[in-house]
């Protein structure tokens, strides 16, 4: 996945003394959804399992057990393709209530050690344990305790990475999956990154990796040869990120109040839709679901993006940004239908539609808006 960059890399990070180095843990649950299903249904243990919609419903794999991954099955793969690779694959519909409950218990364990917990999703999080609540001192010891408690209390396994920043901790957690625990120490960091294949850098997606390899960048050592100006000229703002992280510098804090960047919903259809009226009707329920999620999160946004996946799996996205917040179901629906009408290829069938709201506003802005409106109303009445 490509990283969306902030201005955090616009200035050089401060040189850290040994005493001021942070202790960051990245915890990543192993095949989380599939592992919960195998835990709760003993008949699934040891079997290749895919959580997602079955082939007859034209479903997509959300996650796969490690037994299934041996056949090359991965998330976002069409269920039909997954079944061709592994005819004995067992499909299980997702149970998000079960996953959320397990995730909540895992986070309770995290908070026993630090309040600086930044959840990235239900199954992974960063922890800053530079100063831990229990006075343990060792980030490796804390990570080991967390892994042990997750296994003992929830009968699930987690992999953890430990290092001095989020970038390195994230990479470390992937080194020995499943049930791994890896440390990238400060003295080892730059040498480790120099030999790391460029595709293994967190934030370098497949498209960027291919572009880098075309430029002769095969690993961290190659990347390190490029100066900052050249990287920015070639890769845009991301070039600044690449310049610093290959030098083991990442000054992003662990943010326990991290806000979501977008909220959306999408729907796959058991049979391709061919008529524009059918597609417009399908957007009604999707728009309602998006509005419900916005309301639950007390967030609204300025940009709406429509996703269209055609019958041959080609996907396009089209966006529209407004000056005012998109808040009402009717607004979401109308904008979505306008984009559909403007950009739909009438000669092709559609297998999936999705709506996403981004450029989200901070919840405090609504409180301030309400106060401003209330004050204005009082002035008018007075």
Short mmCIF file of the C-alpha atoms (twelve columns), coordinates in Angstrom:
data_MODEL
# 
_entry.id   MODEL 
# 
loop_
_atom_site.group_PDB 
_atom_site.id 
_atom_site.type_symbol 
_atom_site.label_atom_id 
_atom_site.label_alt_id 
_atom_site.label_comp_id 
_atom_site.label_asym_id 
_atom_site.label_seq_id 
_atom_site.Cartn_x 
_atom_site.Cartn_y 
_atom_site.Cartn_z 
_atom_site.pdbx_PDB_model_num 
ATOM 1   C CA . UNK A 1   0.000   0.000   0.000   1 
ATOM 2   C CA . UNK A 2   1.288   3.449   -0.892  1 
ATOM 3   C CA . UNK A 3   1.682   5.858   2.036   1 
ATOM 4   C CA . UNK A 4   -0.049  9.232   1.986   1 
ATOM 5   C CA . UNK A 5   2.572   11.620  3.265   1 
ATOM 6   C CA . UNK A 6   2.250   14.559  5.587   1 
ATOM 7   C CA . UNK A 7   4.598   17.474  6.092   1 
ATOM 8   C CA . UNK A 8   6.329   15.604  8.915   1 
ATOM 9   C CA . UNK A 9   9.265   14.926  6.568   1 
ATOM 10  C CA . UNK A 10  9.604   18.482  5.305   1 
ATOM 11  C CA . UNK A 11  12.346  19.222  7.823   1 
ATOM 12  C CA . UNK A 12  15.248  16.987  8.886   1 
ATOM 13  C CA . UNK A 13  14.555  14.962  12.028  1 
ATOM 14  C CA . UNK A 14  16.515  15.879  15.102  1 
ATOM 15  C CA . UNK A 15  19.573  13.801  15.917  1 
ATOM 16  C CA . UNK A 16  18.692  11.661  18.902  1 
ATOM 17  C CA . UNK A 17  20.893  10.796  21.805  1 
ATOM 18  C CA . UNK A 18  20.875  7.260   23.150  1 
ATOM 19  C CA . UNK A 19  18.903  8.449   26.165  1 
ATOM 20  C CA . UNK A 20  16.171  10.077  24.055  1 
ATOM 21  C CA . UNK A 21  15.604  7.228   21.584  1 
ATOM 22  C CA . UNK A 22  12.040  6.049   21.493  1 
ATOM 23  C CA . UNK A 23  10.912  2.471   22.050  1 
ATOM 24  C CA . UNK A 24  8.192   1.599   19.527  1 
ATOM 25  C CA . UNK A 25  6.328   -1.683  19.151  1 
ATOM 26  C CA . UNK A 26  4.211   -2.628  16.155  1 
ATOM 27  C CA . UNK A 27  1.803   -5.485  16.911  1 
ATOM 28  C CA . UNK A 28  0.169   -7.252  13.966  1 
ATOM 29  C CA . UNK A 29  -2.263  -10.117 14.504  1 
ATOM 30  C CA . UNK A 30  -1.631  -13.192 12.366  1 
ATOM 31  C CA . UNK A 31  -4.340  -13.798 9.707   1 
ATOM 32  C CA . UNK A 32  -6.696  -12.216 12.226  1 
ATOM 33  C CA . UNK A 33  -10.170 -12.852 10.792  1 
ATOM 34  C CA . UNK A 34  -9.299  -16.382 9.694   1 
ATOM 35  C CA . UNK A 35  -7.621  -17.124 13.027  1 
ATOM 36  C CA . UNK A 36  -10.727 -16.033 14.944  1 
ATOM 37  C CA . UNK A 37  -12.828 -18.347 12.774  1 
ATOM 38  C CA . UNK A 38  -10.462 -21.281 13.348  1 
ATOM 39  C CA . UNK A 39  -10.412 -20.572 17.064  1 
ATOM 40  C CA . UNK A 40  -14.203 -20.539 17.322  1 
ATOM 41  C CA . UNK A 41  -14.820 -23.519 15.025  1 
ATOM 42  C CA . UNK A 42  -12.458 -26.438 15.745  1 
ATOM 43  C CA . UNK A 43  -13.403 -28.128 12.453  1 
ATOM 44  C CA . UNK A 44  -11.609 -25.318 10.603  1 
ATOM 45  C CA . UNK A 45  -8.276  -25.770 12.378  1 
ATOM 46  C CA . UNK A 46  -5.555  -26.938 10.067  1 
ATOM 47  C CA . UNK A 47  -7.771  -26.284 7.045   1 
ATOM 48  C CA . UNK A 48  -7.232  -23.705 4.297   1 
ATOM 49  C CA . UNK A 49  -9.780  -21.034 5.206   1 
ATOM 50  C CA . UNK A 50  -10.815 -17.848 3.402   1 
ATOM 51  C CA . UNK A 51  -12.983 -15.243 5.069   1 
ATOM 52  C CA . UNK A 52  -15.154 -13.597 2.454   1 
ATOM 53  C CA . UNK A 53  -17.912 -14.242 -0.055  1 
ATOM 54  C CA . UNK A 54  -18.055 -17.605 -1.862  1 
ATOM 55  C CA . UNK A 55  -17.439 -17.899 -5.614  1 
ATOM 56  C CA . UNK A 56  -21.132 -18.386 -6.427  1 
ATOM 57  C CA . UNK A 57  -21.777 -14.949 -4.934  1 
ATOM 58  C CA . UNK A 58  -18.821 -13.516 -6.816  1 
ATOM 59  C CA . UNK A 59  -17.152 -12.797 -3.516  1 
ATOM 60  C CA . UNK A 60  -13.683 -11.576 -2.664  1 
ATOM 61  C CA . UNK A 61  -11.213 -12.973 -0.116  1 
ATOM 62  C CA . UNK A 62  -10.892 -10.623 2.863   1 
ATOM 63  C CA . UNK A 63  -8.188  -12.656 4.565   1 
ATOM 64  C CA . UNK A 64  -6.828  -16.184 4.322   1 
ATOM 65  C CA . UNK A 65  -5.417  -18.597 6.871   1 
ATOM 66  C CA . UNK A 66  -1.767  -19.533 6.622   1 
ATOM 67  C CA . UNK A 67  -2.803  -22.948 5.318   1 
ATOM 68  C CA . UNK A 68  -4.536  -21.167 2.424   1 
ATOM 69  C CA . UNK A 69  -1.662  -18.760 1.838   1 
ATOM 70  C CA . UNK A 70  0.555   -21.694 0.936   1 
ATOM 71  C CA . UNK A 71  -1.506  -21.913 -2.266  1 
ATOM 72  C CA . UNK A 72  -0.886  -18.248 -3.103  1 
ATOM 73  C CA . UNK A 73  -4.245  -17.062 -1.812  1 
ATOM 74  C CA . UNK A 74  -4.290  -13.507 -0.514  1 
ATOM 75  C CA . UNK A 75  -6.679  -10.713 0.438   1 
ATOM 76  C CA . UNK A 76  -8.589  -8.942  -2.352  1 
ATOM 77  C CA . UNK A 77  -8.320  -12.020 -4.575  1 
ATOM 78  C CA . UNK A 78  -11.593 -13.007 -6.304  1 
ATOM 79  C CA . UNK A 79  -13.024 -16.057 -4.545  1 
ATOM 80  C CA . UNK A 80  -13.350 -17.845 -7.865  1 
ATOM 81  C CA . UNK A 81  -9.612  -17.482 -8.482  1 
ATOM 82  C CA . UNK A 82  -8.837  -18.611 -4.939  1 
ATOM 83  C CA . UNK A 83  -10.917 -21.767 -5.372  1 
ATOM 84  C CA . UNK A 84  -9.077  -22.599 -8.592  1 
ATOM 85  C CA . UNK A 85  -5.787  -22.457 -6.711  1 
ATOM 86  C CA . UNK A 86  -7.096  -24.488 -3.786  1 
ATOM 87  C CA . UNK A 87  -10.188 -26.642 -4.536  1 
ATOM 88  C CA . UNK A 88  -10.457 -27.673 -0.867  1 
ATOM 89  C CA . UNK A 89  -10.603 -24.050 0.302   1 
ATOM 90  C CA . UNK A 90  -13.298 -23.418 2.950   1 
ATOM 91  C CA . UNK A 91  -15.146 -20.113 2.644   1 
ATOM 92  C CA . UNK A 92  -16.464 -18.505 5.831   1 
ATOM 93  C CA . UNK A 93  -18.640 -15.370 5.884   1 
ATOM 94  C CA . UNK A 94  -17.154 -12.545 7.975   1 
ATOM 95  C CA . UNK A 95  -18.358 -12.002 11.559  1 
ATOM 96  C CA . UNK A 96  -17.297 -8.459  12.346  1 
ATOM 97  C CA . UNK A 97  -18.845 -8.488  15.819  1 
ATOM 98  C CA . UNK A 98  -16.491 -11.328 16.761  1 
ATOM 99  C CA . UNK A 99  -13.472 -9.545  15.305  1 
ATOM 100 C CA . UNK A 100 -14.332 -6.268  17.045  1 
ATOM 101 C CA . UNK A 101 -14.789 -8.056  20.375  1 
ATOM 102 C CA . UNK A 102 -11.392 -9.753  20.063  1 
ATOM 103 C CA . UNK A 103 -9.779  -6.488  19.003  1 
ATOM 104 C CA . UNK A 104 -11.221 -4.695  22.045  1 
ATOM 105 C CA . UNK A 105 -9.734  -7.324  24.382  1 
ATOM 106 C CA . UNK A 106 -6.350  -7.026  22.686  1 
ATOM 107 C CA . UNK A 107 -6.351  -3.252  23.102  1 
ATOM 108 C CA . UNK A 108 -7.106  -3.633  26.804  1 
ATOM 109 C CA . UNK A 109 -3.846  -5.577  27.057  1 
ATOM 110 C CA . UNK A 110 -1.984  -2.797  25.226  1 
ATOM 111 C CA . UNK A 111 -3.291  -0.160  27.628  1 
ATOM 112 C CA . UNK A 112 -1.886  -2.063  30.603  1 
ATOM 113 C CA . UNK A 113 1.545   -1.012  29.339  1 
ATOM 114 C CA . UNK A 114 1.044   2.433   27.776  1 
ATOM 115 C CA . UNK A 115 -1.610  4.983   26.908  1 
ATOM 116 C CA . UNK A 116 0.245   5.791   23.681  1 
ATOM 117 C CA . UNK A 117 -1.537  3.255   21.492  1 
ATOM 118 C CA . UNK A 118 -2.318  4.057   17.841  1 
ATOM 119 C CA . UNK A 119 -4.705  1.505   16.322  1 
ATOM 120 C CA . UNK A 120 -4.350  1.184   12.551  1 
ATOM 121 C CA . UNK A 121 -7.175  -1.329  12.147  1 
ATOM 122 C CA . UNK A 122 -8.818  -4.100  14.144  1 
ATOM 123 C CA . UNK A 123 -5.703  -6.241  13.889  1 
ATOM 124 C CA . UNK A 124 -2.690  -3.948  14.237  1 
ATOM 125 C CA . UNK A 125 -1.423  -1.045  16.304  1 
ATOM 126 C CA . UNK A 126 1.651   0.951   17.256  1 
ATOM 127 C CA . UNK A 127 2.659   1.327   20.913  1 
ATOM 128 C CA . UNK A 128 5.138   3.837   22.323  1 
ATOM 129 C CA . UNK A 129 6.671   2.222   25.416  1 
ATOM 130 C CA . UNK A 130 9.564   4.630   25.863  1 
ATOM 131 C CA . UNK A 131 8.110   5.116   29.340  1 
ATOM 132 C CA . UNK A 132 5.891   2.153   30.206  1 
ATOM 133 C CA . UNK A 133 3.319   2.049   32.997  1 
ATOM 134 C CA . UNK A 134 4.790   -0.995  34.702  1 
ATOM 135 C CA . UNK A 135 8.373   0.228   34.710  1 
ATOM 136 C CA . UNK A 136 9.612   -2.791  32.747  1 
ATOM 137 C CA . UNK A 137 11.990  -0.716  30.638  1 
ATOM 138 C CA . UNK A 138 12.645  -3.297  27.916  1 
ATOM 139 C CA . UNK A 139 10.464  -2.980  24.813  1 
ATOM 140 C CA . UNK A 140 11.326  -6.549  23.828  1 
ATOM 141 C CA . UNK A 141 10.173  -7.822  27.215  1 
ATOM 142 C CA . UNK A 142 6.936   -5.861  26.904  1 
ATOM 143 C CA . UNK A 143 6.305   -7.196  23.393  1 
ATOM 144 C CA . UNK A 144 6.926   -10.736 24.616  1 
ATOM 145 C CA . UNK A 145 4.472   -10.264 27.479  1 
ATOM 146 C CA . UNK A 146 1.827   -8.856  25.141  1 
ATOM 147 C CA . UNK A 147 2.191   -11.790 22.746  1 
ATOM 148 C CA . UNK A 148 1.971   -14.268 25.621  1 
ATOM 149 C CA . UNK A 149 -1.164  -12.642 27.077  1 
ATOM 150 C CA . UNK A 150 -2.911  -12.535 23.694  1 
ATOM 151 C CA . UNK A 151 -2.168  -16.231 23.245  1 
ATOM 152 C CA . UNK A 152 -3.241  -17.143 26.786  1 
ATOM 153 C CA . UNK A 153 -6.379  -14.982 26.955  1 
ATOM 154 C CA . UNK A 154 -7.662  -15.062 23.392  1 
ATOM 155 C CA . UNK A 155 -5.990  -18.160 21.904  1 
ATOM 156 C CA . UNK A 156 -4.671  -16.081 19.004  1 
ATOM 157 C CA . UNK A 157 -1.141  -15.347 17.855  1 
ATOM 158 C CA . UNK A 158 0.444   -11.995 17.094  1 
ATOM 159 C CA . UNK A 159 3.695   -10.899 15.528  1 
ATOM 160 C CA . UNK A 160 5.549   -7.915  16.952  1 
ATOM 161 C CA . UNK A 161 8.342   -5.668  15.786  1 
ATOM 162 C CA . UNK A 162 10.443  -3.483  18.058  1 
ATOM 163 C CA . UNK A 163 12.612  -0.529  17.094  1 
ATOM 164 C CA . UNK A 164 13.224  3.195   17.540  1 
ATOM 165 C CA . UNK A 165 10.485  4.449   15.182  1 
ATOM 166 C CA . UNK A 166 7.250   3.404   13.506  1 
ATOM 167 C CA . UNK A 167 8.777   2.656   10.109  1 
ATOM 168 C CA . UNK A 168 11.350  0.230   11.498  1 
ATOM 169 C CA . UNK A 169 8.914   -1.389  13.949  1 
ATOM 170 C CA . UNK A 170 6.457   -2.039  11.118  1 
ATOM 171 C CA . UNK A 171 9.139   -3.712  9.013   1 
ATOM 172 C CA . UNK A 172 10.341  -5.731  12.003  1 
ATOM 173 C CA . UNK A 173 6.867   -7.160  12.673  1 
ATOM 174 C CA . UNK A 174 6.829   -8.695  9.177   1 
ATOM 175 C CA . UNK A 175 10.177  -10.445 9.474   1 
ATOM 176 C CA . UNK A 176 9.152   -13.647 11.260  1 
ATOM 177 C CA . UNK A 177 5.416   -14.081 10.711  1 
ATOM 178 C CA . UNK A 178 3.479   -15.855 12.071  1 
ATOM 179 C CA . UNK A 179 3.995   -15.640 15.841  1 
ATOM 180 C CA . UNK A 180 7.221   -13.683 15.409  1 
ATOM 181 C CA . UNK A 181 9.131   -11.195 17.519  1 
ATOM 182 C CA . UNK A 182 11.902  -9.165  15.894  1 
ATOM 183 C CA . UNK A 183 14.130  -6.298  16.953  1 
ATOM 184 C CA . UNK A 184 15.857  -3.787  14.684  1 
ATOM 185 C CA . UNK A 185 18.350  -2.148  17.021  1 
ATOM 186 C CA . UNK A 186 19.595  1.419   16.430  1 
ATOM 187 C CA . UNK A 187 23.129  0.302   15.588  1 
ATOM 188 C CA . UNK A 188 21.815  -2.215  13.042  1 
ATOM 189 C CA . UNK A 189 19.135  -0.086  11.397  1 
ATOM 190 C CA . UNK A 190 20.922  1.569   8.487   1 
ATOM 191 C CA . UNK A 191 22.887  -1.553  7.523   1 
ATOM 192 C CA . UNK A 192 19.678  -3.590  7.682   1 
ATOM 193 C CA . UNK A 193 17.843  -1.134  5.429   1 
ATOM 194 C CA . UNK A 194 20.676  -1.036  2.913   1 
ATOM 195 C CA . UNK A 195 20.289  -4.749  2.150   1 
ATOM 196 C CA . UNK A 196 16.467  -4.711  2.272   1 
ATOM 197 C CA . UNK A 197 14.741  -5.204  -1.130  1 
ATOM 198 C CA . UNK A 198 12.992  -2.013  -2.148  1 
ATOM 199 C CA . UNK A 199 9.602   -3.747  -2.412  1 
ATOM 200 C CA . UNK A 200 9.870   -4.607  1.310   1 
ATOM 201 C CA . UNK A 201 9.981   -0.944  2.345   1 
ATOM 202 C CA . UNK A 202 6.735   -0.001  4.058   1 
ATOM 203 C CA . UNK A 203 5.118   2.646   1.897   1 
ATOM 204 C CA . UNK A 204 6.578   1.434   -1.394  1 
ATOM 205 C CA . UNK A 205 3.731   -0.183  -3.299  1 
ATOM 206 C CA . UNK A 206 4.041   -2.417  -6.388  1 
ATOM 207 C CA . UNK A 207 3.779   0.477   -8.863  1 
ATOM 208 C CA . UNK A 208 6.448   2.529   -7.094  1 
ATOM 209 C CA . UNK A 209 8.695   -0.509  -6.658  1 
ATOM 210 C CA . UNK A 210 8.521   -1.150  -10.415 1 
ATOM 211 C CA . UNK A 211 9.321   2.512   -11.123 1 
ATOM 212 C CA . UNK A 212 12.267  2.400   -8.729  1 
ATOM 213 C CA . UNK A 213 13.642  -0.793  -10.243 1 
ATOM 214 C CA . UNK A 214 13.420  0.807   -13.675 1 
ATOM 215 C CA . UNK A 215 15.647  3.563   -12.227 1 
ATOM 216 C CA . UNK A 216 18.138  0.994   -10.914 1 
ATOM 217 C CA . UNK A 217 16.947  1.071   -7.288  1 
ATOM 218 C CA . UNK A 218 16.845  -2.549  -6.162  1 
ATOM 219 C CA . UNK A 219 17.450  -2.149  -2.435  1 
ATOM 220 C CA . UNK A 220 18.040  0.368   0.311   1 
ATOM 221 C CA . UNK A 221 21.684  0.868   -0.598  1 
ATOM 222 C CA . UNK A 222 20.667  1.917   -4.110  1 
ATOM 223 C CA . UNK A 223 18.000  4.241   -2.725  1 
ATOM 224 C CA . UNK A 224 20.495  5.818   -0.374  1 
ATOM 225 C CA . UNK A 225 22.654  6.921   -3.321  1 
ATOM 226 C CA . UNK A 226 19.948  9.345   -4.461  1 
ATOM 227 C CA . UNK A 227 19.996  12.810  -2.960  1 
ATOM 228 C CA . UNK A 228 16.854  14.358  -1.535  1 
ATOM 229 C CA . UNK A 229 16.234  16.808  -4.382  1 
ATOM 230 C CA . UNK A 230 16.427  14.059  -7.011  1 
ATOM 231 C CA . UNK A 231 14.064  11.811  -5.083  1 
ATOM 232 C CA . UNK A 232 11.499  14.593  -4.712  1 
ATOM 233 C CA . UNK A 233 11.827  15.506  -8.396  1 
ATOM 234 C CA . UNK A 234 11.265  11.877  -9.407  1 
ATOM 235 C CA . UNK A 235 8.715   10.674  -6.846  1 
ATOM 236 C CA . UNK A 236 7.087   13.878  -5.635  1 
ATOM 237 C CA . UNK A 237 6.464   14.410  -1.906  1 
ATOM 238 C CA . UNK A 238 7.043   10.710  -1.333  1 
ATOM 239 C CA . UNK A 239 10.666  11.271  -2.276  1 
ATOM 240 C CA . UNK A 240 11.180  13.177  0.962   1 
ATOM 241 C CA . UNK A 241 9.817   10.201  2.883   1 
ATOM 242 C CA . UNK A 242 12.112  7.772   1.061   1 
ATOM 243 C CA . UNK A 243 15.141  9.964   1.709   1 
ATOM 244 C CA . UNK A 244 14.678  9.920   5.477   1 
ATOM 245 C CA . UNK A 245 13.412  6.401   6.145   1 
ATOM 246 C CA . UNK A 246 16.290  4.720   4.305   1 
ATOM 247 C CA . UNK A 247 18.472  6.538   6.828   1 
ATOM 248 C CA . UNK A 248 16.373  5.039   9.648   1 
ATOM 249 C CA . UNK A 249 14.777  8.406   10.437  1 
ATOM 250 C CA . UNK A 250 11.035  8.614   11.103  1 
ATOM 251 C CA . UNK A 251 9.842   11.276  13.510  1 
ATOM 252 C CA . UNK A 252 6.110   10.484  13.323  1 
ATOM 253 C CA . UNK A 253 4.691   10.198  16.851  1 
ATOM 254 C CA . UNK A 254 2.492   7.349   18.000  1 
ATOM 255 C CA . UNK A 255 -0.840  9.136   17.955  1 
ATOM 256 C CA . UNK A 256 -3.575  7.682   20.177  1 
ATOM 257 C CA . UNK A 257 -6.069  10.157  18.700  1 
ATOM 258 C CA . UNK A 258 -5.388  9.300   15.055  1 
ATOM 259 C CA . UNK A 259 -8.333  10.317  12.898  1 
ATOM 260 C CA . UNK A 260 -9.643  8.300   9.981   1 
ATOM 261 C CA . UNK A 261 -8.854  9.775   6.577   1 
ATOM 262 C CA . UNK A 262 -11.937 8.403   4.845   1 
ATOM 263 C CA . UNK A 263 -15.195 6.576   5.494   1 
ATOM 264 C CA . UNK A 264 -16.978 4.510   2.890   1 
ATOM 265 C CA . UNK A 265 -18.853 1.404   1.843   1 
ATOM 266 C CA . UNK A 266 -19.097 -0.741  -1.250  1 
ATOM 267 C CA . UNK A 267 -21.179 -3.595  -2.581  1 
ATOM 268 C CA . UNK A 268 -20.425 -6.477  -4.952  1 
ATOM 269 C CA . UNK A 269 -23.301 -7.852  -7.001  1 
ATOM 270 C CA . UNK A 270 -24.084 -11.548 -7.482  1 
ATOM 271 C CA . UNK A 271 -24.748 -10.735 -11.136 1 
ATOM 272 C CA . UNK A 272 -23.301 -7.855  -13.117 1 
ATOM 273 C CA . UNK A 273 -25.533 -4.808  -13.415 1 
ATOM 274 C CA . UNK A 274 -26.085 -3.681  -16.985 1 
ATOM 275 C CA . UNK A 275 -28.735 -0.984  -16.745 1 
ATOM 276 C CA . UNK A 276 -27.923 2.508   -15.409 1 
ATOM 277 C CA . UNK A 277 -31.213 2.541   -13.504 1 
ATOM 278 C CA . UNK A 278 -30.188 -0.631  -11.646 1 
ATOM 279 C CA . UNK A 279 -26.872 0.936   -10.708 1 
ATOM 280 C CA . UNK A 280 -28.511 4.170   -9.566  1 
ATOM 281 C CA . UNK A 281 -30.890 2.132   -7.397  1 
ATOM 282 C CA . UNK A 282 -27.997 0.141   -5.931  1 
ATOM 283 C CA . UNK A 283 -26.360 3.378   -4.810  1 
ATOM 284 C CA . UNK A 284 -29.277 4.092   -2.466  1 
ATOM 285 C CA . UNK A 285 -28.322 1.437   0.111   1 
ATOM 286 C CA . UNK A 286 -24.611 2.197   -0.230  1 
ATOM 287 C CA . UNK A 287 -25.245 5.905   0.373   1 
ATOM 288 C CA . UNK A 288 -27.361 5.084   3.432   1 
ATOM 289 C CA . UNK A 289 -24.617 2.865   4.836   1 
ATOM 290 C CA . UNK A 290 -21.984 5.566   4.285   1 
ATOM 291 C CA . UNK A 291 -24.194 8.138   6.025   1 
ATOM 292 C CA . UNK A 292 -24.691 5.781   8.974   1 
ATOM 293 C CA . UNK A 293 -20.923 5.289   9.332   1 
ATOM 294 C CA . UNK A 294 -20.297 9.023   9.102   1 
ATOM 295 C CA . UNK A 295 -22.880 9.632   11.815  1 
ATOM 296 C CA . UNK A 296 -21.460 6.901   14.055  1 
ATOM 297 C CA . UNK A 297 -17.976 8.399   13.728  1 
ATOM 298 C CA . UNK A 298 -19.276 11.984  14.068  1 
ATOM 299 C CA . UNK A 299 -17.274 12.896  10.980  1 
ATOM 300 C CA . UNK A 300 -18.262 14.446  7.670   1 
ATOM 301 C CA . UNK A 301 -16.180 15.349  4.647   1 
ATOM 302 C CA . UNK A 302 -15.777 17.571  1.646   1 
ATOM 303 C CA . UNK A 303 -14.856 14.998  -1.034  1 
ATOM 304 C CA . UNK A 304 -16.959 12.129  -2.371  1 
ATOM 305 C CA . UNK A 305 -15.368 9.380   -4.464  1 
ATOM 306 C CA . UNK A 306 -17.330 6.883   -6.534  1 
ATOM 307 C CA . UNK A 307 -15.731 3.515   -7.253  1 
ATOM 308 C CA . UNK A 308 -16.852 1.472   -10.265 1 
ATOM 309 C CA . UNK A 309 -15.533 -2.042  -10.871 1 
ATOM 310 C CA . UNK A 310 -16.480 -3.441  -14.252 1 
ATOM 311 C CA . UNK A 311 -17.143 -7.065  -15.125 1 
ATOM 312 C CA . UNK A 312 -13.535 -7.600  -16.223 1 
ATOM 313 C CA . UNK A 313 -12.307 -6.323  -12.791 1 
ATOM 314 C CA . UNK A 314 -11.037 -3.029  -14.205 1 
ATOM 315 C CA . UNK A 315 -11.686 -0.362  -11.600 1 
ATOM 316 C CA . UNK A 316 -12.061 3.391   -11.920 1 
ATOM 317 C CA . UNK A 317 -12.601 6.063   -9.264  1 
ATOM 318 C CA . UNK A 318 -13.982 9.541   -9.797  1 
ATOM 319 C CA . UNK A 319 -14.221 12.289  -7.178  1 
ATOM 320 C CA . UNK A 320 -15.974 15.559  -6.539  1 
ATOM 321 C CA . UNK A 321 -15.101 18.079  -3.828  1 
ATOM 322 C CA . UNK A 322 -17.548 20.597  -2.433  1 
ATOM 323 C CA . UNK A 323 -17.036 23.825  -0.499  1 
ATOM 324 C CA . UNK A 324 -19.451 22.693  2.219   1 
ATOM 325 C CA . UNK A 325 -19.521 19.469  4.198   1 
ATOM 326 C CA . UNK A 326 -21.314 16.487  2.660   1 
ATOM 327 C CA . UNK A 327 -23.620 15.438  5.496   1 
ATOM 328 C CA . UNK A 328 -27.062 14.294  4.359   1 
ATOM 329 C CA . UNK A 329 -27.967 10.951  2.714   1 
ATOM 330 C CA . UNK A 330 -29.625 12.800  -0.169  1 
ATOM 331 C CA . UNK A 331 -26.403 14.723  -0.841  1 
ATOM 332 C CA . UNK A 332 -24.328 11.559  -0.838  1 
ATOM 333 C CA . UNK A 333 -26.755 9.836   -3.174  1 
ATOM 334 C CA . UNK A 334 -27.080 12.737  -5.595  1 
ATOM 335 C CA . UNK A 335 -23.331 13.307  -5.896  1 
ATOM 336 C CA . UNK A 336 -22.776 9.583   -6.428  1 
ATOM 337 C CA . UNK A 337 -25.421 9.415   -9.118  1 
ATOM 338 C CA . UNK A 338 -24.010 12.502  -10.832 1 
ATOM 339 C CA . UNK A 339 -20.561 10.889  -10.977 1 
ATOM 340 C CA . UNK A 340 -22.060 7.621   -12.201 1 
ATOM 341 C CA . UNK A 341 -23.958 9.388   -14.968 1 
ATOM 342 C CA . UNK A 342 -20.887 11.367  -16.040 1 
ATOM 343 C CA . UNK A 343 -18.333 8.570   -16.053 1 
ATOM 344 C CA . UNK A 344 -20.116 5.231   -16.563 1 
ATOM 345 C CA . UNK A 345 -19.175 3.269   -19.680 1 
ATOM 346 C CA . UNK A 346 -22.620 2.269   -20.937 1 
ATOM 347 C CA . UNK A 347 -21.194 -0.577  -22.993 1 
ATOM 348 C CA . UNK A 348 -19.862 -2.456  -19.971 1 
ATOM 349 C CA . UNK A 349 -21.410 -4.323  -17.054 1 
ATOM 350 C CA . UNK A 350 -20.668 -3.421  -13.435 1 
ATOM 351 C CA . UNK A 351 -19.832 -5.908  -10.679 1 
ATOM 352 C CA . UNK A 352 -19.152 -3.500  -7.789  1 
ATOM 353 C CA . UNK A 353 -20.000 0.052   -6.720  1 
ATOM 354 C CA . UNK A 354 -18.551 1.955   -3.783  1 
ATOM 355 C CA . UNK A 355 -18.802 5.391   -2.180  1 
ATOM 356 C CA . UNK A 356 -16.121 7.012   -0.001  1 
ATOM 357 C CA . UNK A 357 -16.134 10.336  1.826   1 
ATOM 358 C CA . UNK A 358 -12.727 11.907  2.491   1 
ATOM 359 C CA . UNK A 359 -11.206 15.249  3.487   1 
ATOM 360 C CA . UNK A 360 -12.928 14.626  6.801   1 
ATOM 361 C CA . UNK A 361 -13.426 17.445  9.267   1 
ATOM 362 C CA . UNK A 362 -12.333 17.201  12.908  1 
ATOM 363 C CA . UNK A 363 -15.274 16.584  15.252  1 
ATOM 364 C CA . UNK A 364 -14.441 19.754  17.186  1 
ATOM 365 C CA . UNK A 365 -15.296 21.790  14.110  1 
ATOM 366 C CA . UNK A 366 -18.936 20.729  14.447  1 
ATOM 367 C CA . UNK A 367 -19.040 21.787  18.071  1 
ATOM 368 C CA . UNK A 368 -17.590 25.170  17.125  1 
ATOM 369 C CA . UNK A 369 -20.010 25.476  14.216  1 
ATOM 370 C CA . UNK A 370 -22.932 24.774  16.525  1 
ATOM 371 C CA . UNK A 371 -21.708 27.416  18.962  1 
ATOM 372 C CA . UNK A 372 -21.258 29.958  16.183  1 
ATOM 373 C CA . UNK A 373 -24.709 29.298  14.781  1 
ATOM 374 C CA . UNK A 374 -26.259 29.461  18.234  1 
ATOM 375 C CA . UNK A 375 -24.567 32.790  18.948  1 
ATOM 376 C CA . UNK A 376 -25.674 34.145  15.580  1 
ATOM 377 C CA . UNK A 377 -29.241 33.030  16.236  1 
ATOM 378 C CA . UNK A 378 -29.227 34.762  19.624  1 
ATOM 379 C CA . UNK A 379 -27.990 37.997  18.057  1 
ATOM 380 C CA . UNK A 380 -30.742 37.917  15.452  1 
ATOM 381 C CA . UNK A 381 -33.423 37.305  18.087  1 
ATOM 382 C CA . UNK A 382 -32.050 40.057  20.283  1 
# 
